Amino acid sequence: MVKGNMQLFSVEQQRSQALEAHAAAFAQFKVPGNENPSTLISFATKTFNAGQITSKLHVIDLGAQPGCPAIPRTVCANEV
């Protein structure tokens, strides 16, 4: 099993965060009711536990604004 590691860096906050992930992508998405588009990150993880491989796809809104509709954190999982 190959372990994936990534580093997410926020230019705005001048801060980094380590992610255990194998692939990632950014996107802009306009949530109905919001004036500005949201910045989303999606990343895939894969874990191996007790003979099971579990893959997950995470989708997170990086710029959720207080009082505005936001995209909820989403995790899709698949066990093999």
Secondary structure as GFF3:
##gff-version 3
##sequence-region A 1 80
A	DSSP	beta_strand	6	10	.	.	.	ID=ss1
A	DSSP	beta_strand	15	19	.	.	.	ID=ss2
A	DSSP	beta_strand	23	29	.	.	.	ID=ss3
A	DSSP	beta_strand	38	49	.	.	.	ID=ss4
A	DSSP	beta_strand	52	61	.	.	.	ID=ss5
A	DSSP	beta_strand	74	79	.	.	.	ID=ss6
###
